[in-house]
Amino acid sequence: MNVEMIQLLEENNDFIVLHKPHGLSVHNQSPSVLEQLQGLKKPIHFVNRLDQETSGLMIVAQKPETHQKLVSSLENGHKFYRALLRSPWKNPAMKTTWSWPISDKAEGRKNPQGASADRKDARTDVTVLRTNKYFTEIQAEILTGRQHQIRKHALLANHPIVGDKRYNEEKYNKNIEKFYGAPLRMHLHAERLNFEFGGKTYEFSSAISFENFFKE
């Protein structure tokens, strides 16, 4: 199995900022981010985590005693994702908030909200960046931290994420893969983090391009 290596984008006395490639587990499967960090003799105090098929920015605390403080700083900061959604955007409003309550569990396509008793408040601010006859590209800021939040909300909005094997249809994903002639990943990327820590304001970004889906 060929898996890309993580990229260390910044390192200071308090934390490491890294880029996680899609397809790489954080710690539940091998190979993993945890194993790669251990191989580099780096700490493994994860401040945030990403789904295996999600790419983008992660923060790792340098010391266990600053880990929880960094977690709180990131929770009070801003976390932006970029996603490629199925179907054109038909709502005239190019900004909206997805606020369906969802469970904090990994659910499935048939019931992404989960059992009624398990549902919790969940909010995702969405800005449409562009749309065509087949796709919509968005920036999403998560205001709560439920499991698979953007993925579930996208499905509930009738715009599941392209390549999402859990919340999009297998037939659709295979057709897109066949048409574009390359293995299809889940098109969700953690692209920007803003937070304050130790009296300083930090902003980190990691670019991704979905240009191939918007060519004329």
NUSELUM-570935 format. One record per residue: residue in one letter; x, y, z of N, C-alpha, C in turn. Coordinates in steps of 0.02 Angstrom, whole numbers, plus 50000, padded with zeros to 5 digits. Layout:
<atoms>
AXYZXYZXYZ
...
</atoms>
This chain:
<atoms>
M500424994050000500005000050000500445006250000
N500355010449949500745016649945500375022249980
V500675024850032500365030250071500855036050074
E500605042050061501025047950065501255049150136
M501815052650141502075054650207501755061250228
I501695062150293501475068550320502005073850302
Q501785080050301502245085650291502235090050353
L502815091350381502855095950438502905103050412
L502395107050426502365113850398502675118950445
E502635117850509502935122450558503045118750623
E503565120850658503715117850723503985123250769
N503685123950828503945128650878503975125150945
N504095128850998504175125651063503525122751091
D502955125051065502315122951091501965117551050
F502025117850983501645113250942501965112350873
I501725107150839501915105750770501285106450727
V501365109450669500825109650620501015105050563
L500575100450545500725095850491500155095350442
H500325093050382499825091450331499745083950328
K499125081550337498985074350331498705072950262
P499005068250226498725066450161498085062250169
H497665062350119497065058150121497265050750119
G496865046550150496995039350150497435037050207
L497705041750246498145039950302497765040650367
S497715035150405497395035250470497805039350520
V497465042550567497835046150619498165041250667
H497775036350692498085031650739497735024750742
N497155024050711496775017850719497015012150675
Q497345013750619497575008650573498305009850556
S498615004750527499305005350505499325005050429
P499695009650396500115014950423499695020750451
S500015025050490499645030350524500085036450534
V499755041950549500125048050568500535046650631
L500235043150678500595041550741501255037950726
E501235032850682501835029150666502355033450631
Q502125037750587502595042150552502915047150599
L502525049950645502815054550695503315050950740
Q503145044850760503615041050801504265039750763
G504205038250698504805037150657505235043350651
L504925049250656505285055550653505495057850723
K505345053750774505495055350843505155061950865
K504525062550846504125068350864503585066350913
P503305071150951502775069550999502135067350963
I501685064251001501055061650972500445064051011
H500485070151037499925072951076499465076651027
F498995073150997498575075950944498085081050973
V498095087050947497635092350967496985091750928
N497015089950866496425088550825496555082350783
R496025079250759496075073250719495655074050656
L495835070450604495455070450542495275063350524
D494705062550490494525055950463495065053550416
Q495115046950409495635044050367495635046950296
E495045047850267494995050250198495005057750191
T495035061350247495085068650245495815070750247
S495995075550206496675078150206496695084850242
G497295087250256497355094050282497735094850347
L497585100350380497985102750436497825099250502
M498365097350537498305094750605498815098250649
I498635098750714499085101650764499275096250814
V499905096050832500155091250881500525095050935
A500325094150998500655097651054501345094651066
Q501815098951082502495096651096502545093051164
K502135095251212502175092651280501475090851306
P501415085651346500755083851372500445089251415
E500855093251449500575098351493500255104251456
T500415105051392500095110451353499555107851306
H499455101251306498985098251258498275100951267
Q498015100751328497315102751339497225110151327
K497725114251342497675121351328497635122651253
L498005118851214497965119551142497295117151115
V497035111751144496375109251124495855114751135
S495875118051193495395123351207495495129251160
S496115130951145496255136551099495975135051030
L496055128951007495795127150941495035126950940
E494735124650994494005124450999493715131550997
N494085136351024493845143251025494075147150964
G494455143950920494685147150859494215145650801
H494495145550741494105144550680494415138950639
K493995134250617494225128450579493835128350513
F494205129350458493895129850392494085123850349
Y493585121250314493685115550269493475117650199
R493765114350149493535115050080493265108350057
A492695108450023492385102250002492095102949932
L492095097349896491775096949830491135092849839
L490575096049823489925092949834489615090649768
R489205085649774488825083149717488255087949699
S488155089049634487575092849607487675100449610
P487325103949566487365111249566487005114349625
W487225120349645486915123949700486325127949673
K485735126549696485135129749669484855135149716
N485095135449776484875140549823485175147349802
P484765152549794485055159049775485535161949826
A485465159949889485925162349941486575158449937
M487125162049932487785158849926488105157549994
K487775159650047487995158250115487405155450154
T487535150350194487005147450234487315144050295
T486885142050341487115138150400486725131650401
W487085126050401486775119550409486725118250484
S486115116750507486025116250580485625110050600
W485625104950558485285098750578485625095650638
P485265093850690485575090150746485785083250723
I486355081050745486625074550726486925071050786
S487015064550781487335060850835488085061850832
D488415059850885489145060250887489455053450871
K489115049750827489345043150808489415042850732
A489805037950708489855036750636489215033350614
E488815037050575488175034350552488245032150479
G487685031150444487695029050375487265033350331
R487255031950267486905036150219486145036150230
K485865030650254485145030150262484885034250321
N485285035150372485075039150429485665043050457
P485895048250422486495051850444486415055550510
Q485795057150528485685060650592485755056050652
G485675049550642485715044850697485065044550736
A485065040650789484465039850830484275046450862
S483625047650867483375053950895483675055450963
A483735050451004483985051451073484715053351075
D485085051951020485805053351019485975059950986
R485485063350958485625069350918485805075350962
K486295079050939486535085050975486555090950926
D486555096850954486615102850913487245102550870
A487185104350806487755104350761487655110050711
R488175114150702488125119850656488745120350612
T488615121250548489145122050498488975128050455
D489415133150455489335138950411489615137250342
V489225138550290489405136550222489425142650177
T489975143350139490035148350087490155144850021
V489725146149972489805143149906490335147149868
L490845143749844491385146949807491265146949732
R490985141449706490785141049636490365134849626
T489985134849571489555129149556489475128749480
N489355122749456489205121649385488635116549379
K488565113349323488005108749313488065102449354
Y488675101049378488785094449410489035094849482
F489385100249499489725100549564489635107449596
T489765107649662489785113849699490395113649746
E490785118849744491365119349789491195124249845
I491325122149907491155126249965491745127050012
Q491705132250052492105132750113491625131750171
A491815127550218491385126050276491775127250340
E491465131050385491755132050451491325128250501
I491645123750538491255119950588491235123850653
L490625125050677490525128750739490425124050798
T490315117650784490285112450834490725106750809
G490855101850850491335096650831491045089650832
R490505088450797490205081750796490575077250745
Q490555070850758490885066150713490575066350644
H490995066750593490775066950523490295072750509
Q490385078250545489885083650543489765086350472
I490295088450437490205091250370489935085950323
R490165079850329489945074450286489205073050294
K488965072850356488265071650370487835077550347
H488055083650364487675089550345487625090150269
A488165088550234488145088950161487615084250132
L487585078250158487075073450135486375075950151
L486275078650211485615081150231485405087150188
A485895090650160485755096150115485665093850043
N485675087250033485625084149966486215085849921
H486795086949953487415088249917487985084149948
P487945077449948488475073549980489155074949948
I489675073949987490355075349964490565070249912
V490845072749858491085068449804491625063749831
G491535057249819492015052249841491915049649911
D491415052049946491285049750014490965042850011
K491315037750033491075030950028490525029250078
R490485033150132489985031750183489325035450170
Y489375041750148488775045850144488565047650072
N488935045450023488735046249954488605039349924
E488305038949866488135032649835488735029449800
E488825022949809489385019449778489365019949702
K488765019349673488705019749600488925026549574
Y488715031849609488915038549589489675039349592
N489965037349647490695037949655491075034149601
K490835028149585491175024249533491105027449465
N490535030449451490435033849387490905039849380
I490975043649434491425049449433492145047049424
E492325041749459492995038949454493145036749382
K492655033449352492735031049283492795036849234
F492385041849243492385047549197493035051449200
Y493315052349261493925056349268494555052149264
G494475045549260495045041149246495575040749300
A495375041549362495865041049417495505038849480
P495855035549526495535033549589495245039649624
L494645038949650494285044549678494365044749754
R494615050249779494665051349851494045055049875
M493965055449941493445059749968493695066949966
H493295071249935493525078049923493325082749981
L493655081550037493585085650096494275087050124
H494415093450137495105095450154495085100850208
A495455099750263495515104650316496035109850294
E495785115650272496235120350237496495126150279
R496155127850334496385133850371496205133250445
L496675135150487496565135350559496785142150586
N496355145250626496515151550660496395150550734
F496885152350775496775151850848497285156150885
E497135157450949497585161150992497885156451044
F498525157351057498855153151108499465156851134
G499515156951200500105160151231500175167451214
G499605170851206499635177951191499775179651118
K499805174551075499935175651004499345173050963
T499255176050904498745173850857499075170050800
Y498825164150786499115159950734498605158750678
E498855158350617498445156350560498865151950514
F498595146150498498945141450455498475139350399
S498755138150340498345136150283498695130850242
S498295126850207498545121550164498075121250103
A498335122950045497915123749986497745117049954
I497165116949921496965111249880496585114049820
S496625110649764496285112949704495795107749678
F495185110049663494675105849631494555108149559
E495065111449531494995114549465494785109649411
N495005103349417494855098449366494105097349356
F493715098749408492995097549405492615103649378
F492975109049364492645115149340492905117449273
K493265113149239493505114849172492925114649124
E492935119349076492405119649026492465113748978
</atoms>
